Amino acid sequence: MGPPGSGKSHQAKLLSEKYKMTDVCCSRLLRSVAANGSGLGAEIQQYLENEQSVPDSLVLQAVEQRLSQVDCSSRGWVLHGFPYNLHQARNLRGFQHQPNRVFFLEVTDDVCLERTTLRRTDRVSGERYHTVTRPPQTAVQNRLQAAPDDSAEVMRERLERYRAESAGLQSVFPDAFRIDAAQKSHNVFEALERRLNTN
């Protein structure tokens, strides 16, 4: 868990690749369930189409079903983008499949804003860039676009919501590891690995 721009998705990808765990991103999961034609998917799709928040009851069903699938139960999983609030966190504690490690990626709002508002995506390849830390080659610069959710205004609102929820999240997971996510990505990953290998 961590604020938007803390590197959750990137670190989850690194962990899942190295340890062959299933990478479960909550937002991707909701889009996938919405597209699968199930009853739950149809309910979720209504909210996604209207750009509304998906109710916790539907999010919880989708996440619990996903963590119960064979790839998660046999290989393990790394979950990010969930839980987002106290209600979700308390319900996660009641799932059959519990996390054996919980991490909070800690970083200031200023760092989150710098990371997110300077992100760009190549419309053709889907490749992500950062105008300062990972600038694109000249050939793709005219294809780059910023996601609407990465605007400073939207990010400030998202950060404010996360900060309002973070104390509640931390109260549900008092033994969680706190990682300084303002460091370089490889240093964050090393810190996660050290805690991952702790008994």
Secondary structure, DSSP 8 states (H G I E B T S, - for coil): ---TTSSHHHHHHHHHHHHT-EEEEHHHHHHHHHHTT-HHHHHHHHHHHTT----HHHHHHHHHHHHTSHHHHHH-EEEES---SHHHHHHHTTSSS--S--EEEE--HHHHHHHHHTEEEETTT--EEETTTB---GGGGGGEE--GGGSHHHHHHHHHHHHHHHHHHHHH-TT-EEEETTS-HHHHHHHHHHHHT--
